[in-house]
Amino acid sequence: MNAEAAFKRFFKRQSKFPRFKKKKNEDVKMYFVKNDSKMIIECERHKIKIPTLGFVSLKEKGYLPTDLIIKSGYVSYKAGRYYVSVVVDDNKEYTNILFNDGIGIDLGIKDFAIVSNNDVYKNINKTKKVRKVEKYLKRQQRKLSRKYESLKKRNKKGEATKQNIHKQVQKVQIIHQKLNNIRTDYINQVVNKIVKTKPSFITLEDLNIKGMMKNRHLSKAIQKQSFYEFKVKLLYKCRVYGIEMRIVDRFYPSSKKCSRCGAINKNLKLSDRIFICPECGFIIDRDLNASTNLRNAKIYKVA
């Protein structure tokens, strides 16, 4: 199924040709499915029954649903730990009756998301916690590199040395996983807070991430922001709660257009953080002006 999805994306020119996944790499999954109506994948608070393996104990208890029918799932391996994820039939109907005004969201690097209702979500990668983990990651990666270099100089196959390298690789993977968990948790919190405001619609800009990544000064910062993950999770929540999600074309001048009179400031630079309208003299924060223009956009596509 993963291969089918990868080839479909390739033929639609949404991604590159699928690559073979080695066992030693992460994201290696074992897929299991409910093949017939008689087969039941049992799940309790502290264990789950996986075909061909039987009951497997769960370290984190109470997360998997025990009152719903499990259709399929997979076991994945990341940074020395095994994770199980399942797909269930949920017949709940979510409705959002108390709709407020629509909002526009401008994604950026200085701040992660700026909403047209004056809500600002900071960049988690600039916090002291993330920078401390990244500094520790660099130190451990340097240790791993030195172990590889020492093995090349000795030019011999020492089992003890290879075991030390394997331990160091696993330590680096754990730190990468910790960083990923921090960023994923923050994205989930931001999406949850935005949806809880109960907007009638949410407008996003169709960013050219691939083109933005070509800028060698900003590529690393853009990659850490995980804009695509945020967009996918926000789209899922919008579909669940019946909120219309609008996508504005990437060439829409959201930053250069005045949100009050509609005049376009062609001389606006990337370094200018304050927008000053050349026609009416309106002064506003650049990102807030962009999010307001996205909210007021008339030409858009519904995701």
Backbone as CSV, one residue per row, in Angstrom:
resi,resn,N_x,N_y,N_z,CA_x,CA_y,CA_z,C_x,C_y,C_z
1,MET,0.827,-1.209,0.000,0.000,0.000,0.000,0.862,1.260,0.000
2,ASN,1.951,1.230,0.773,2.853,2.386,0.780,3.520,2.573,-0.577
3,ALA,3.879,1.447,-1.213,4.500,1.523,-2.533,3.508,2.076,-3.566
4,GLU,2.242,1.652,-3.461,1.216,2.142,-4.385,1.026,3.652,-4.233
5,ALA,0.965,4.114,-2.983,0.805,5.549,-2.738,2.019,6.331,-3.244
6,ALA,3.216,5.753,-3.071,4.440,6.430,-3.518,4.482,6.540,-5.039
7,PHE,4.080,5.462,-5.752,4.094,5.498,-7.217,3.011,6.432,-7.764
8,LYS,1.861,6.511,-7.102,0.808,7.434,-7.542,1.296,8.878,-7.438
9,ARG,1.992,9.198,-6.325,2.535,10.541,-6.164,3.617,10.825,-7.203
10,PHE,4.378,9.772,-7.570,5.430,9.951,-8.566,4.841,10.239,-9.944
11,PHE,3.787,9.499,-10.338,3.196,9.693,-11.653,2.417,11.015,-11.732
12,LYS,1.985,11.536,-10.590,1.345,12.857,-10.565,2.374,13.987,-10.482
13,ARG,3.663,13.595,-10.457,4.782,14.547,-10.363,4.755,15.337,-9.056
14,GLN,4.286,14.675,-8.003,4.282,15.298,-6.686,5.512,14.923,-5.866
15,SER,6.227,13.892,-6.287,7.417,13.456,-5.563,8.360,12.752,-6.537
16,LYS,9.537,12.396,-6.028,10.513,11.701,-6.854,10.216,10.212,-6.907
17,PHE,11.027,9.468,-7.698,10.825,8.021,-7.838,11.050,7.349,-6.474
18,PRO,10.167,6.418,-6.077,10.304,5.761,-4.761,11.646,5.053,-4.617
19,ARG,12.226,5.194,-3.436,13.516,4.570,-3.148,13.339,3.374,-2.218
20,PHE,14.226,2.408,-2.366,14.186,1.213,-1.522,14.547,1.576,-0.088
21,LYS,13.786,1.045,0.870,14.011,1.337,2.280,14.816,0.192,2.914
22,LYS,15.989,0.513,3.426,16.811,-0.490,4.092,16.281,-0.780,5.490
23,LYS,16.599,-1.980,5.967,16.129,-2.362,7.296,16.758,-1.518,8.395
24,LYS,18.003,-1.113,8.197,18.695,-0.372,9.242,18.206,1.071,9.352
25,ASN,17.505,1.543,8.306,16.974,2.892,8.359,15.682,2.942,9.168
26,GLU,15.273,4.143,9.525,14.051,4.292,10.296,12.822,4.195,9.391
27,ASP,11.662,4.253,10.027,10.365,4.184,9.338,10.157,2.862,8.613
28,VAL,10.780,1.788,9.100,10.520,0.453,8.557,9.299,-0.102,9.274
29,LYS,8.258,-0.468,8.530,6.978,-0.834,9.134,6.585,-2.270,8.796
30,MET,5.881,-2.903,9.730,5.254,-4.201,9.488,3.750,-3.967,9.488
31,TYR,3.112,-4.196,8.352,1.697,-3.891,8.173,0.859,-5.121,8.472
32,PHE,-0.246,-4.931,9.193,-1.197,-6.025,9.418,-2.606,-5.503,9.182
33,VAL,-3.480,-6.375,8.671,-4.814,-5.967,8.245,-5.815,-7.046,8.618
34,LYS,-7.056,-6.622,8.825,-8.148,-7.556,9.089,-8.651,-8.075,7.743
35,ASN,-8.282,-9.325,7.387,-8.549,-9.858,6.052,-9.996,-10.290,5.849
36,ASP,-10.643,-10.846,6.857,-12.026,-11.322,6.698,-12.866,-10.844,7.875
37,SER,-14.166,-11.076,7.767,-15.083,-10.606,8.804,-14.958,-11.412,10.096
38,LYS,-14.498,-12.671,10.002,-14.377,-13.506,11.196,-13.158,-13.127,12.031
39,MET,-12.134,-12.609,11.376,-10.911,-12.270,12.091,-11.118,-11.011,12.942
40,ILE,-10.718,-11.088,14.187,-10.860,-9.968,15.117,-9.492,-9.614,15.685
41,ILE,-9.114,-8.346,15.558,-7.872,-7.863,16.158,-8.221,-7.338,17.545
42,GLU,-7.946,-8.135,18.553,-8.308,-7.779,19.922,-7.340,-6.728,20.467
43,CYS,-7.903,-5.856,21.280,-7.086,-4.811,21.896,-7.619,-4.526,23.290
44,GLU,-6.733,-4.537,24.253,-7.068,-4.193,25.624,-6.238,-2.988,26.048
45,ARG,-6.437,-2.556,27.271,-5.773,-1.346,27.739,-4.257,-1.483,27.767
46,HIS,-3.778,-2.701,28.021,-2.347,-2.915,28.219,-1.711,-3.840,27.193
47,LYS,-2.515,-4.349,26.212,-1.945,-5.251,25.213,-2.800,-5.248,23.959
48,ILE,-2.203,-5.687,22.838,-2.902,-5.797,21.560,-2.493,-7.094,20.880
49,LYS,-3.444,-7.702,20.192,-3.190,-8.966,19.494,-2.832,-8.681,18.044
50,ILE,-1.579,-8.965,17.684,-1.095,-8.747,16.326,-1.010,-10.097,15.621
51,PRO,-1.557,-10.228,14.406,-1.484,-11.511,13.679,-0.054,-12.024,13.562
52,THR,0.106,-13.329,13.725,1.380,-14.075,13.683,2.268,-13.809,14.903
53,LEU,1.984,-12.781,15.676,2.772,-12.513,16.874,2.013,-12.805,18.155
54,GLY,0.683,-12.686,18.105,-0.122,-12.877,19.300,-0.216,-11.597,20.112
55,PHE,-0.490,-11.738,21.399,-0.619,-10.570,22.256,0.744,-9.964,22.552
56,VAL,0.826,-8.647,22.400,2.056,-7.896,22.669,1.730,-6.832,23.709
57,SER,2.543,-6.756,24.750,2.310,-5.790,25.827,2.637,-4.376,25.352
58,LEU,1.884,-3.414,25.863,2.076,-2.008,25.536,2.700,-1.286,26.732
59,LYS,3.712,-0.501,26.475,4.350,0.262,27.547,3.485,1.445,27.967
60,GLU,2.915,2.137,26.982,2.003,3.243,27.264,0.580,2.719,27.193
61,LYS,-0.108,2.737,28.296,-1.418,2.084,28.401,-2.548,3.093,28.260
62,GLY,-3.638,2.642,27.614,-4.842,3.450,27.526,-4.936,4.361,26.328
63,TYR,-3.992,4.259,25.388,-4.026,5.138,24.211,-4.820,4.525,23.056
64,LEU,-4.724,3.216,22.868,-5.427,2.580,21.761,-6.892,2.359,22.140
65,PRO,-7.820,2.536,21.176,-9.252,2.362,21.485,-9.613,0.892,21.670
66,THR,-10.322,0.604,22.746,-10.725,-0.785,23.042,-12.195,-1.044,22.720
67,ASP,-12.976,0.032,22.455,-14.407,-0.125,22.196,-14.762,-0.014,20.721
68,LEU,-13.771,0.097,19.844,-14.010,0.214,18.406,-13.375,-0.948,17.657
69,ILE,-13.840,-1.188,16.429,-13.322,-2.288,15.604,-12.054,-1.821,14.892
70,ILE,-10.966,-2.546,15.089,-9.691,-2.215,14.449,-9.663,-2.832,13.055
71,LYS,-9.489,-1.993,12.025,-9.476,-2.461,10.639,-8.076,-2.870,10.197
72,SER,-7.071,-2.097,10.587,-5.701,-2.396,10.181,-4.754,-1.626,11.092
73,GLY,-3.470,-1.808,10.848,-2.470,-1.104,11.638,-1.077,-1.473,11.184
74,TYR,-0.086,-0.898,11.821,1.297,-1.257,11.508,2.179,-1.028,12.724
75,VAL,3.267,-1.788,12.750,4.284,-1.654,13.791,5.500,-1.014,13.148
76,SER,5.976,0.068,13.721,7.137,0.776,13.178,8.260,0.794,14.198
77,TYR,9.472,0.994,13.699,10.670,1.009,14.541,11.388,2.336,14.359
78,LYS,11.558,3.062,15.455,12.241,4.354,15.410,13.125,4.510,16.635
79,ALA,14.397,4.760,16.399,15.353,5.094,17.462,15.332,4.088,18.598
80,GLY,15.343,2.779,18.242,15.422,1.742,19.262,14.105,1.407,19.933
81,ARG,12.999,1.977,19.462,11.693,1.703,20.058,10.704,1.257,18.994
82,TYR,9.755,0.427,19.412,8.718,-0.077,18.517,7.397,0.616,18.846
83,TYR,6.718,1.070,17.790,5.441,1.769,17.947,4.367,1.033,17.157
84,VAL,3.144,1.011,17.690,2.015,0.406,16.992,0.966,1.483,16.756
85,SER,0.442,1.515,15.547,-0.600,2.469,15.172,-1.719,1.706,14.471
86,VAL,-2.971,2.041,14.776,-4.108,1.296,14.245,-5.095,2.236,13.568
87,VAL,-5.895,1.666,12.650,-6.977,2.370,11.969,-8.287,1.751,12.424
88,VAL,-9.221,2.590,12.889,-10.489,2.095,13.418,-11.649,2.768,12.696
89,ASP,-12.837,2.174,12.822,-14.078,2.755,12.313,-14.684,3.637,13.394
90,ASP,-14.721,4.933,13.145,-15.296,5.873,14.094,-16.535,6.483,13.451
91,ASN,-17.698,6.187,14.015,-18.959,6.653,13.447,-19.452,7.959,14.070
92,LYS,-18.595,8.622,14.843,-19.005,9.872,15.472,-19.140,10.969,14.425
93,GLU,-20.132,11.809,14.596,-20.339,12.946,13.705,-19.993,14.233,14.456
94,TYR,-19.009,14.948,13.926,-18.579,16.192,14.551,-19.255,17.362,13.845
95,THR,-19.868,18.215,14.610,-20.517,19.392,14.042,-20.023,20.635,14.770
96,ASN,-19.948,21.708,14.022,-19.512,22.987,14.585,-20.587,24.019,14.254
97,ILE,-21.475,24.274,15.201,-22.619,25.144,14.952,-22.258,26.609,15.193
98,LEU,-21.511,26.882,16.262,-21.185,28.255,16.639,-19.989,28.756,15.832
99,PHE,-20.220,29.136,14.582,-19.142,29.632,13.726,-18.876,31.104,14.000
100,ASN,-17.612,31.469,14.067,-17.203,32.860,14.152,-16.745,33.335,12.775
101,ASP,-16.175,34.518,12.706,-15.668,35.035,11.437,-14.494,34.192,10.956
102,GLY,-14.260,34.216,9.642,-13.137,33.485,9.079,-11.809,34.120,9.457
103,ILE,-10.742,33.342,9.313,-9.403,33.827,9.657,-8.440,33.514,8.514
104,GLY,-7.369,34.292,8.449,-6.275,34.031,7.522,-5.014,33.750,8.319
105,ILE,-4.190,32.833,7.840,-2.965,32.430,8.546,-1.781,32.639,7.615
106,ASP,-0.824,33.430,8.092,0.414,33.659,7.349,1.537,32.909,8.046
107,LEU,2.150,31.968,7.345,3.243,31.171,7.903,4.570,31.872,7.636
108,GLY,5.466,31.820,8.607,6.745,32.500,8.449,7.858,31.817,9.208
109,ILE,9.006,32.470,9.224,10.206,31.939,9.887,10.447,32.643,11.218
110,LYS,10.255,33.960,11.242,10.432,34.692,12.497,9.440,34.193,13.536
111,ASP,8.171,34.119,13.168,7.120,33.475,13.962,6.504,32.380,13.117
112,PHE,6.084,31.306,13.771,5.576,30.156,13.017,4.298,30.494,12.256
113,ALA,3.325,31.082,12.953,2.045,31.406,12.321,1.504,32.696,12.902
114,ILE,1.036,33.586,12.023,0.420,34.847,12.426,-1.010,34.824,11.906
115,VAL,-1.973,34.891,12.818,-3.386,34.788,12.480,-3.980,36.189,12.395
116,SER,-4.981,36.344,11.543,-5.586,37.664,11.323,-6.332,38.182,12.547
117,ASN,-6.628,37.321,13.537,-7.286,37.782,14.774,-6.270,38.179,15.845
118,ASN,-5.036,38.499,15.398,-3.941,38.981,16.262,-3.295,37.893,17.114
119,ASP,-3.605,36.641,16.873,-2.912,35.549,17.567,-1.586,35.271,16.859
120,VAL,-0.518,35.197,17.641,0.817,34.933,17.105,1.374,33.694,17.789
121,TYR,1.806,32.717,16.989,2.408,31.493,17.507,3.902,31.525,17.205
122,LYS,4.703,31.494,18.250,6.139,31.706,18.121,6.815,30.535,17.407
123,ASN,8.024,30.759,16.998,8.853,29.731,16.369,9.476,28.874,17.461
124,ILE,9.061,27.610,17.539,9.536,26.711,18.593,11.022,26.429,18.470
125,ASN,11.571,26.575,17.266,12.989,26.274,17.051,13.916,27.346,17.615
126,LYS,13.353,28.488,18.009,14.159,29.548,18.604,14.156,29.501,20.131
127,THR,13.435,28.565,20.712,13.356,28.478,22.160,14.627,27.864,22.741
128,LYS,14.823,28.100,24.020,16.026,27.618,24.707,16.052,26.093,24.759
129,LYS,14.887,25.485,24.898,14.800,24.028,25.008,15.292,23.332,23.738
130,VAL,14.811,23.805,22.577,15.192,23.179,21.305,16.662,23.441,20.990
131,ARG,17.131,24.655,21.249,18.534,24.974,20.964,19.483,24.152,21.836
132,LYS,19.082,23.855,23.053,19.902,23.032,23.943,20.014,21.606,23.409
133,VAL,18.894,21.057,22.908,18.901,19.704,22.343,19.714,19.666,21.055
134,GLU,19.588,20.701,20.211,20.353,20.761,18.967,21.857,20.857,19.233
135,LYS,22.226,21.593,20.266,23.638,21.697,20.634,24.172,20.344,21.093
136,TYR,23.374,19.632,21.867,23.761,18.289,22.321,23.848,17.319,21.143
137,LEU,22.949,17.489,20.151,22.977,16.642,18.958,24.259,16.836,18.175
138,LYS,24.705,18.080,18.009,25.961,18.344,17.301,27.143,17.663,17.976
139,ARG,27.143,17.700,19.303,28.231,17.084,20.057,28.268,15.573,19.847
140,GLN,27.098,14.947,19.865,27.036,13.497,19.680,27.349,13.091,18.238
141,GLN,26.953,13.915,17.274,27.285,13.641,15.869,28.791,13.753,15.635
142,ARG,29.425,14.690,16.334,30.872,14.837,16.237,31.576,13.592,16.798
143,LYS,31.046,13.057,17.887,31.605,11.828,18.466,31.483,10.661,17.489
144,LEU,30.315,10.567,16.840,30.091,9.487,15.880,31.047,9.596,14.703
145,SER,31.255,10.811,14.208,32.170,11.023,13.088,33.597,10.616,13.454
146,ARG,34.022,10.925,14.675,35.368,10.559,15.110,35.535,9.054,15.220
147,LYS,34.483,8.356,15.622,34.557,6.893,15.723,34.729,6.266,14.340
148,TYR,34.016,6.809,13.337,34.172,6.310,11.969,35.582,6.581,11.441
149,GLU,36.105,7.761,11.717,37.444,8.112,11.246,38.519,7.235,11.898
150,SER,38.352,6.954,13.182,39.335,6.092,13.864,39.299,4.668,13.332
151,LEU,38.103,4.202,12.957,37.975,2.854,12.387,38.659,2.775,11.023
152,LYS,38.560,3.853,10.223,39.224,3.870,8.915,40.743,3.873,9.063
153,LYS,41.248,4.605,10.046,42.700,4.681,10.239,43.272,3.343,10.688
154,ARG,42.554,2.647,11.546,43.044,1.344,12.013,42.989,0.288,10.916
155,ASN,41.972,0.455,10.030,41.849,-0.447,8.882,41.753,-1.909,9.311
156,LYS,40.965,-2.147,10.338,40.736,-3.521,10.768,39.297,-3.638,11.256
157,LYS,38.799,-4.850,11.253,37.419,-5.102,11.636,37.375,-5.509,13.111
158,GLY,37.246,-4.544,13.959,37.144,-4.817,15.389,35.694,-4.802,15.817
159,GLU,35.218,-5.924,16.371,33.820,-6.034,16.756,33.476,-5.049,17.866
160,ALA,34.391,-4.860,18.803,34.128,-3.926,19.903,33.944,-2.502,19.380
161,THR,34.772,-2.129,18.396,34.676,-0.784,17.829,33.360,-0.617,17.089
162,LYS,32.934,-1.638,16.344,31.678,-1.555,15.613,30.491,-1.491,16.570
163,GLN,30.585,-2.183,17.685,29.513,-2.111,18.674,29.408,-0.706,19.265
164,ASN,30.559,-0.079,19.493,30.545,1.294,20.004,29.943,2.265,18.990
165,ILE,30.230,2.032,17.712,29.639,2.866,16.661,28.131,2.678,16.621
166,HIS,27.679,1.426,16.736,26.244,1.140,16.718,25.543,1.823,17.901
167,LYS,26.176,1.816,19.069,25.607,2.482,20.242,25.506,3.990,20.028
168,GLN,26.540,4.548,19.405,26.539,5.987,19.162,25.504,6.367,18.109
169,VAL,25.319,5.525,17.087,24.294,5.773,16.068,22.912,5.800,16.711
170,GLN,22.670,4.846,17.604,21.372,4.790,18.277,21.156,6.011,19.170
171,LYS,22.222,6.497,19.789,22.117,7.685,20.632,21.753,8.911,19.792
172,VAL,22.360,9.028,18.610,22.040,10.144,17.711,20.593,10.047,17.229
173,GLN,20.135,8.840,16.932,18.753,8.644,16.483,17.750,9.045,17.556
174,ILE,18.067,8.741,18.806,17.178,9.090,19.910,17.041,10.611,20.035
175,ILE,18.148,11.340,19.847,18.100,12.800,19.937,17.296,13.376,18.774
176,HIS,17.484,12.812,17.568,16.676,13.244,16.416,15.192,13.021,16.694
177,GLN,14.860,11.871,17.282,13.469,11.554,17.590,12.908,12.515,18.636
178,LYS,13.737,12.901,19.596,13.301,13.848,20.620,12.975,15.207,20.003
179,LEU,13.829,15.676,19.102,13.561,16.938,18.407,12.279,16.851,17.588
180,ASN,12.097,15.732,16.897,10.901,15.537,16.079,9.641,15.536,16.943
181,ASN,9.724,14.910,18.136,8.571,14.866,19.037,8.211,16.255,19.544
182,ILE,9.217,17.075,19.843,8.966,18.440,20.326,8.249,19.265,19.257
183,ARG,8.728,19.170,18.016,8.131,19.955,16.932,6.736,19.456,16.579
184,THR,6.563,18.130,16.556,5.244,17.568,16.239,4.221,17.938,17.299
185,ASP,4.616,17.867,18.557,3.708,18.226,19.653,3.304,19.695,19.562
186,TYR,4.239,20.559,19.195,3.921,21.988,19.078,2.948,22.240,17.925
187,ILE,3.156,21.559,16.800,2.242,21.714,15.657,0.835,21.261,16.039
188,ASN,0.728,20.141,16.771,-0.578,19.651,17.217,-1.269,20.665,18.129
189,GLN,-0.500,21.305,19.000,-1.072,22.309,19.895,-1.572,23.525,19.117
190,VAL,-0.788,23.969,18.130,-1.183,25.138,17.332,-2.458,24.845,16.546
191,VAL,-2.517,23.670,15.906,-3.704,23.293,15.130,-4.926,23.225,16.033
192,ASN,-4.764,22.649,17.227,-5.881,22.521,18.161,-6.388,23.892,18.618
193,LYS,-5.468,24.812,18.906,-5.863,26.153,19.349,-6.573,26.920,18.237
194,ILE,-6.106,26.759,16.994,-6.739,27.466,15.868,-8.149,26.951,15.636
195,VAL,-8.329,25.635,15.678,-9.648,25.051,15.418,-10.630,25.393,16.538
196,LYS,-10.135,25.516,17.777,-11.014,25.816,18.919,-11.592,27.227,18.868
197,THR,-11.020,28.112,18.047,-11.612,29.440,17.877,-12.895,29.392,17.041
198,LYS,-13.170,28.231,16.432,-14.390,27.975,15.659,-14.596,28.986,14.528
199,PRO,-13.644,29.082,13.602,-13.831,30.004,12.468,-14.731,29.388,11.408
200,SER,-15.377,30.232,10.623,-16.217,29.729,9.532,-15.368,29.231,8.369
201,PHE,-14.176,29.811,8.185,-13.236,29.334,7.177,-11.818,29.699,7.603
202,ILE,-10.848,28.986,7.059,-9.432,29.244,7.303,-8.743,29.361,5.950
203,THR,-7.997,30.437,5.760,-7.328,30.684,4.480,-5.823,30.568,4.659
204,LEU,-5.203,29.764,3.817,-3.751,29.601,3.789,-3.224,29.958,2.402
205,GLU,-1.933,30.258,2.349,-1.290,30.547,1.074,-0.576,29.293,0.572
206,ASP,-0.682,29.025,-0.725,-0.013,27.877,-1.326,1.472,28.207,-1.509
207,LEU,2.269,27.875,-0.507,3.688,28.229,-0.522,4.487,27.307,-1.438
208,ASN,5.458,27.870,-2.117,6.372,27.101,-2.958,7.567,26.662,-2.097
209,ILE,7.364,25.600,-1.331,8.390,25.149,-0.382,9.643,24.686,-1.113
210,LYS,9.455,24.017,-2.236,10.593,23.509,-2.998,11.468,24.657,-3.494
211,GLY,10.839,25.727,-3.938,11.597,26.887,-4.395,12.258,27.625,-3.240
212,MET,11.562,27.677,-2.092,12.117,28.345,-0.912,13.327,27.600,-0.368
213,MET,13.341,26.285,-0.527,14.443,25.480,-0.007,15.737,25.700,-0.788
214,LYS,15.651,26.305,-1.976,16.847,26.566,-2.777,17.671,27.721,-2.218
215,ASN,17.081,28.501,-1.345,17.808,29.591,-0.689,18.681,28.993,0.419
216,ARG,19.982,28.973,0.227,20.876,28.284,1.156,20.953,28.977,2.518
217,HIS,20.526,30.228,2.590,20.536,30.941,3.860,19.309,30.613,4.710
218,LEU,18.205,30.220,4.066,16.958,29.989,4.782,16.474,28.546,4.732
219,SER,17.139,27.695,3.951,16.629,26.334,3.735,16.518,25.533,5.031
220,LYS,17.522,25.647,5.904,17.503,24.885,7.155,16.384,25.364,8.071
221,ALA,16.187,26.675,8.155,15.123,27.229,8.996,13.746,26.849,8.476
222,ILE,13.585,26.839,7.141,12.298,26.465,6.543,12.006,24.987,6.773
223,GLN,13.031,24.159,6.681,12.848,22.722,6.877,12.392,22.407,8.304
224,LYS,12.922,23.139,9.279,12.557,22.903,10.676,11.112,23.287,10.973
225,GLN,10.543,24.195,10.202,9.198,24.685,10.482,8.104,23.654,10.182
226,SER,8.346,22.736,9.260,7.386,21.666,8.915,6.040,22.258,8.476
227,PHE,6.080,23.107,7.463,4.858,23.748,6.971,3.884,22.733,6.379
228,TYR,4.412,21.729,5.669,3.530,20.749,5.024,2.794,19.916,6.076
229,GLU,3.493,19.515,7.132,2.852,18.751,8.208,1.745,19.568,8.868
230,PHE,2.003,20.848,9.071,0.987,21.726,9.654,-0.235,21.821,8.744
231,LYS,-0.013,21.955,7.441,-1.116,22.083,6.489,-1.962,20.815,6.442
232,VAL,-1.313,19.641,6.449,-2.038,18.368,6.390,-2.890,18.170,7.639
233,LYS,-2.327,18.463,8.806,-3.064,18.265,10.061,-4.200,19.274,10.202
234,LEU,-3.969,20.494,9.752,-5.034,21.497,9.802,-6.169,21.141,8.846
235,LEU,-5.839,20.614,7.675,-6.859,20.187,6.716,-7.703,19.057,7.280
236,TYR,-7.053,18.109,7.968,-7.794,16.994,8.582,-8.773,17.503,9.640
237,LYS,-8.316,18.416,10.497,-9.187,18.962,11.538,-10.338,19.767,10.943
238,CYS,-10.065,20.477,9.855,-11.128,21.249,9.200,-12.207,20.333,8.638
239,ARG,-11.808,19.204,8.080,-12.782,18.250,7.544,-13.588,17.597,8.653
240,VAL,-12.956,17.351,9.791,-13.655,16.721,10.912,-14.723,17.647,11.480
241,TYR,-14.385,18.929,11.629,-15.300,19.868,12.277,-16.100,20.708,11.294
242,GLY,-16.005,20.405,10.015,-16.828,21.101,9.027,-16.418,22.531,8.765
243,ILE,-15.132,22.830,8.866,-14.622,24.177,8.585,-14.078,24.221,7.161
244,GLU,-14.438,25.237,6.421,-13.968,25.376,5.041,-12.518,25.857,5.037
245,MET,-11.655,25.122,4.333,-10.251,25.512,4.234,-9.984,26.019,2.826
246,ARG,-9.527,27.264,2.730,-9.281,27.912,1.447,-7.779,28.021,1.195
247,ILE,-7.404,27.782,-0.055,-6.001,27.881,-0.466,-5.893,28.982,-1.516
248,VAL,-5.073,29.999,-1.216,-4.870,31.123,-2.128,-3.627,30.864,-2.972
249,ASP,-3.649,31.299,-4.215,-2.530,31.093,-5.131,-1.249,31.708,-4.576
250,ARG,-0.116,31.071,-4.876,1.175,31.527,-4.341,1.605,32.888,-4.882
251,PHE,1.037,33.299,-6.013,1.400,34.596,-6.597,0.509,35.740,-6.093
252,TYR,-0.380,35.432,-5.169,-1.234,36.484,-4.597,-0.380,37.403,-3.717
253,PRO,-0.391,38.728,-3.963,0.508,39.645,-3.212,-0.012,39.928,-1.809
254,SER,-0.001,38.938,-0.946,-0.553,39.116,0.398,0.293,40.050,1.252
255,SER,1.617,40.036,1.061,2.503,40.876,1.875,2.589,42.299,1.342
256,LYS,2.512,42.476,0.026,2.708,43.799,-0.586,1.414,44.590,-0.723
257,LYS,0.280,43.956,-0.457,-1.010,44.617,-0.628,-1.475,45.234,0.690
258,CYS,-1.993,46.442,0.630,-2.500,47.105,1.825,-3.859,46.509,2.194
259,SER,-4.011,46.118,3.451,-5.256,45.491,3.889,-6.377,46.503,4.101
260,ARG,-6.065,47.796,4.060,-7.097,48.830,4.252,-7.618,49.365,2.921
261,CYS,-6.702,49.828,2.038,-7.152,50.453,0.785,-6.907,49.576,-0.444
262,GLY,-6.077,48.536,-0.337,-5.827,47.637,-1.453,-4.682,48.042,-2.353
263,ALA,-3.965,49.123,-2.018,-2.818,49.548,-2.830,-1.654,48.567,-2.636
264,ILE,-0.816,48.439,-3.657,0.307,47.500,-3.628,1.616,48.270,-3.503
265,ASN,2.406,47.886,-2.513,3.716,48.491,-2.291,4.768,47.625,-2.982
266,LYS,5.173,47.997,-4.186,6.117,47.201,-4.968,7.548,47.288,-4.426
267,ASN,7.841,48.274,-3.629,9.200,48.458,-3.099,9.419,47.746,-1.773
268,LEU,8.473,46.934,-1.328,8.612,46.231,-0.052,9.677,45.145,-0.150
269,LYS,10.622,45.145,0.786,11.705,44.166,0.814,11.436,43.110,1.886
270,LEU,12.183,42.034,1.815,12.025,40.962,2.798,12.468,41.412,4.184
271,SER,13.401,42.357,4.246,13.905,42.851,5.524,12.956,43.842,6.188
272,ASP,11.979,44.355,5.444,11.017,45.307,6.008,9.950,44.557,6.793
273,ARG,9.952,44.732,8.105,9.003,44.019,8.960,7.749,44.851,9.226
274,ILE,7.775,46.140,8.892,6.611,47.008,9.054,6.121,47.434,7.678
275,PHE,4.815,47.254,7.442,4.224,47.632,6.154,3.694,49.061,6.253
276,ILE,4.149,49.925,5.334,3.682,51.310,5.244,3.058,51.507,3.871
277,CYS,1.785,51.793,3.838,1.071,51.949,2.562,1.502,53.246,1.884
278,PRO,1.893,53.195,0.604,2.298,54.421,-0.105,1.128,55.327,-0.467
279,GLU,-0.116,54.791,-0.412,-1.287,55.580,-0.808,-1.960,56.241,0.396
280,CYS,-2.363,55.428,1.393,-3.114,55.975,2.531,-2.266,56.161,3.783
281,GLY,-1.001,55.687,3.755,-0.118,55.849,4.903,-0.412,54.916,6.059
282,PHE,-1.172,53.842,5.811,-1.525,52.887,6.865,-0.277,52.112,7.306
283,ILE,-0.039,52.043,8.626,1.125,51.352,9.188,0.647,50.135,9.969
284,ILE,1.216,48.971,9.651,0.806,47.723,10.293,1.962,46.732,10.191
285,ASP,1.963,45.749,11.072,2.973,44.699,11.009,2.853,43.938,9.695
286,ARG,3.974,43.615,9.105,3.998,42.991,7.774,3.229,41.674,7.752
287,ASP,3.479,40.804,8.745,2.851,39.480,8.764,1.356,39.570,9.080
288,LEU,0.991,40.479,9.971,-0.433,40.668,10.281,-1.174,41.203,9.069
289,ASN,-0.538,42.080,8.312,-1.138,42.591,7.082,-1.356,41.475,6.065
290,ALA,-0.368,40.557,5.973,-0.489,39.431,5.036,-1.622,38.493,5.439
291,SER,-1.744,38.198,6.731,-2.818,37.300,7.185,-4.192,37.932,6.985
292,THR,-4.292,39.247,7.154,-5.566,39.943,6.921,-5.946,39.904,5.444
293,ASN,-4.957,40.087,4.563,-5.226,39.995,3.123,-5.651,38.587,2.718
294,LEU,-5.065,37.577,3.348,-5.469,36.195,3.057,-6.912,35.951,3.488
295,ARG,-7.290,36.505,4.616,-8.680,36.353,5.086,-9.665,37.019,4.125
296,ASN,-9.268,38.160,3.566,-10.159,38.914,2.683,-10.041,38.508,1.208
297,ALA,-9.246,37.508,0.898,-9.049,37.095,-0.504,-10.350,36.589,-1.115
298,LYS,-10.616,37.007,-2.333,-11.833,36.615,-3.035,-11.618,35.455,-3.995
299,ILE,-10.394,35.281,-4.470,-10.086,34.185,-5.397,-9.303,33.128,-4.640
300,TYR,-9.847,31.923,-4.571,-9.221,30.845,-3.804,-9.759,29.505,-4.272
301,LYS,-9.116,28.445,-3.781,-9.578,27.078,-4.020,-9.927,26.439,-2.682
302,VAL,-10.973,25.654,-2.669,-11.374,24.959,-1.450,-10.661,23.615,-1.404
303,ALA,-9.894,23.382,-0.341,-9.110,22.141,-0.217,-10.019,20.967,0.127
